[in-house]
Amino acid sequence: MLEQIINPGLEPMDSTDVAWLRMDSDTNLMVVTSVMLLSEPVTLSRLRRTVETRFLVLKRFRQRIVRHLAGASYETDPEFDITRHVTTVPPGTVRGKKGLQQLVGRMATAPLDQDRPLWQMHLVPHYKGGSAIILRIHHCYADGIAMIQVLLAMTDTARDAPVSGKPLARRSSPTSHGLIDSIGTPLERVAGATLQMTADLWTGSMHALGHPAEAMDMAAMAADTLGELVKTVLLPSDTPSRLHRELSGVKNVAWAEPMPLDKIKLASKALGCTINDVLVSCATGALRSYLVSVGDDVDELEFRAEIPVNVRPPDQDFTRLGNQFGLVLLDLPIRIGNPFERLFEVHRRMEELKRSRQALAAYLMLNVMGRLPEAVEKPMLQFFTTKATTVMTNVPGPREPLYFAGSELAQLLFWVPQAGSVGIGISIFSYRGEVQIGLIADENLLPDPESVVNRFGSEFEALASRIRPVSAPHARRA
């Protein structure tokens, strides 16, 4: 590239990451926001030492982004200063959970400094007897799977672990990679080498031309993938509702009290569904209940959720960062009031999506979009985001308790960004035997997101309270 010849210090950004870099808009910033709630107070100096020795060992977080005609590149910030990125919130700014939610909502609409590495960490020194840490990172640096792993790799399994540099190691976590688990599906088998070969075919790679047998297989896969892409293009815009209209750009966030993972697991086994089926059904029920409470007619209502699907090989080093996921569109059966009927319908639709190549098509589409001029990508993005109302994601975490900067990590929350005309994001994270639900919403769509997340528990109880214990052979008939 000409830019690298002129400036050899530049490192090209992957085209998929370029696509995410360009998705920022006045009403939606592509910034992943997370909050760590710590049981004991943490000082700013201890936090900065932890970041210096555990976070900044990855060179990416010392690099800023240089945009150019060919896309974008990374460049080490010659004036990097940790005090610009790791700061403290003035005492008295946050008072209780409501105050923290309001602060996170305000930060979610504040652009990051484009002249510096695109991340910030803010310490709330006194929060409910401990501390809270707000971390914001631009989506172009990493997707949720990689980013949560980086955060968890900064933690320890003991409170008194030394503050020193060490290689970042993956924390153990459940095998699930999200709401649509790609393991065992055709996507998992093609997401590695075949994904690259398919991309090679589309771009006219000499490898494909020199291996006709492989090229035929690639052609068949490309045809299937193209078919999924065409289906998406032909989908009409999502159903109009109060949750899908013009955005204001003002964000509100909320989180519910954690739900016990064991109870959810027992319910899913008794009903012959997955844990993710139960969580998606509860989210659908919570949205339905809210819409009914404000007087909307939901008898025929369905709308779509964008669900990220991991395409990263399971043994890949997470410190490579970047974005390696596709998206599928799930029709949420808002119209179904019976919680069991709704769950089984969600299960059926999720199983259909697992057998499709929709996620692969979306991943390749993002890869191509990142190679196109920004003026072309913007209208394409706007067109595709009209086809969904919300984005819903799940990132599994470890079961054992962890410690960050010498303090016990009580809760870890995160909020997924929304692109284009989508204004609602639902995030699910499991940690220490509990499931945490977070919601971020544009104020014009949902001024009080707590009124939705607080319904998750009652939606789950509507299922769990009517399940009788059954033996394993009869689980699917519960």
Secondary structure as GFF3:
##gff-version 3
##sequence-region A 1 478
A	DSSP	alpha_helix	2	6	.	.	.	ID=ss1
A	DSSP	beta_strand	11	12	.	.	.	ID=ss2
A	DSSP	alpha_helix	15	21	.	.	.	ID=ss3
A	DSSP	beta_strand	31	38	.	.	.	ID=ss4
A	DSSP	alpha_helix	44	50	.	.	.	ID=ss5
A	DSSP	pi_helix	51	55	.	.	.	ID=ss6
A	DSSP	three_ten_helix	59	62	.	.	.	ID=ss7
A	DSSP	beta_strand	63	68	.	.	.	ID=ss8
A	DSSP	beta_strand	71	76	.	.	.	ID=ss9
A	DSSP	alpha_helix	82	85	.	.	.	ID=ss10
A	DSSP	beta_strand	86	88	.	.	.	ID=ss11
A	DSSP	alpha_helix	96	107	.	.	.	ID=ss12
A	DSSP	beta_strand	119	127	.	.	.	ID=ss13
A	DSSP	beta_strand	130	138	.	.	.	ID=ss14
A	DSSP	alpha_helix	144	153	.	.	.	ID=ss15
A	DSSP	alpha_helix	186	190	.	.	.	ID=ss16
A	DSSP	alpha_helix	193	202	.	.	.	ID=ss17
A	DSSP	alpha_helix	206	210	.	.	.	ID=ss18
A	DSSP	alpha_helix	212	234	.	.	.	ID=ss19
A	DSSP	beta_strand	251	255	.	.	.	ID=ss20
A	DSSP	beta_strand	259	260	.	.	.	ID=ss21
A	DSSP	alpha_helix	261	270	.	.	.	ID=ss22
A	DSSP	alpha_helix	275	293	.	.	.	ID=ss23
A	DSSP	beta_strand	303	310	.	.	.	ID=ss24
A	DSSP	three_ten_helix	318	320	.	.	.	ID=ss25
A	DSSP	beta_strand	325	332	.	.	.	ID=ss26
A	DSSP	alpha_helix	339	354	.	.	.	ID=ss27
A	DSSP	alpha_helix	358	369	.	.	.	ID=ss28
A	DSSP	alpha_helix	374	385	.	.	.	ID=ss29
A	DSSP	beta_strand	390	396	.	.	.	ID=ss30
A	DSSP	beta_strand	403	404	.	.	.	ID=ss31
A	DSSP	beta_strand	407	415	.	.	.	ID=ss32
A	DSSP	beta_strand	424	431	.	.	.	ID=ss33
A	DSSP	beta_strand	434	442	.	.	.	ID=ss34
A	DSSP	alpha_helix	450	453	.	.	.	ID=ss35
A	DSSP	alpha_helix	456	464	.	.	.	ID=ss36
A	DSSP	three_ten_helix	472	477	.	.	.	ID=ss37
###
